[in-house]
Amino acid sequence: MDHLMVCPECGYEWNPDEVEAEESSEIIKDSNGNELQDGDTVVVIKDLPVKGAPKPIKAGTKVKNIRLTDGDHNIDCKIDGFGSMALKSEFVRKA
């Protein structure tokens, strides 16, 4: 019907554009279950080894101004002494 989709069994109507917008806005949470947003400051909760670097990112390292992305490593950030990194949200907590 027009721009709406209709279920033939129950008659439920929905706008497919709204469903796509809801699915694409996945909520990303830290290790404690707090919702993360772009620009937040987070703290690394465990030592993280970095390929090609002689030392790991230490637990307690504060990371400012994060950017959320899609994928397995869903946080893009810059860490002093390491440069641009991609982190998993399960290894950080909101500061």
PyMOL commands that set and color helices and strands:
alter all, ss='L'
color gray80, all
select helices_A, chain A and resi 16-24+89-91
alter helices_A, ss='H'
color red, helices_A
select strands_A, chain A and resi 5-6+13-14+42-44+62-63+67-68+75-79+83-87+92-94
alter strands_A, ss='S'
color yellow, strands_A
deselect
rebuild
show_as cartoon
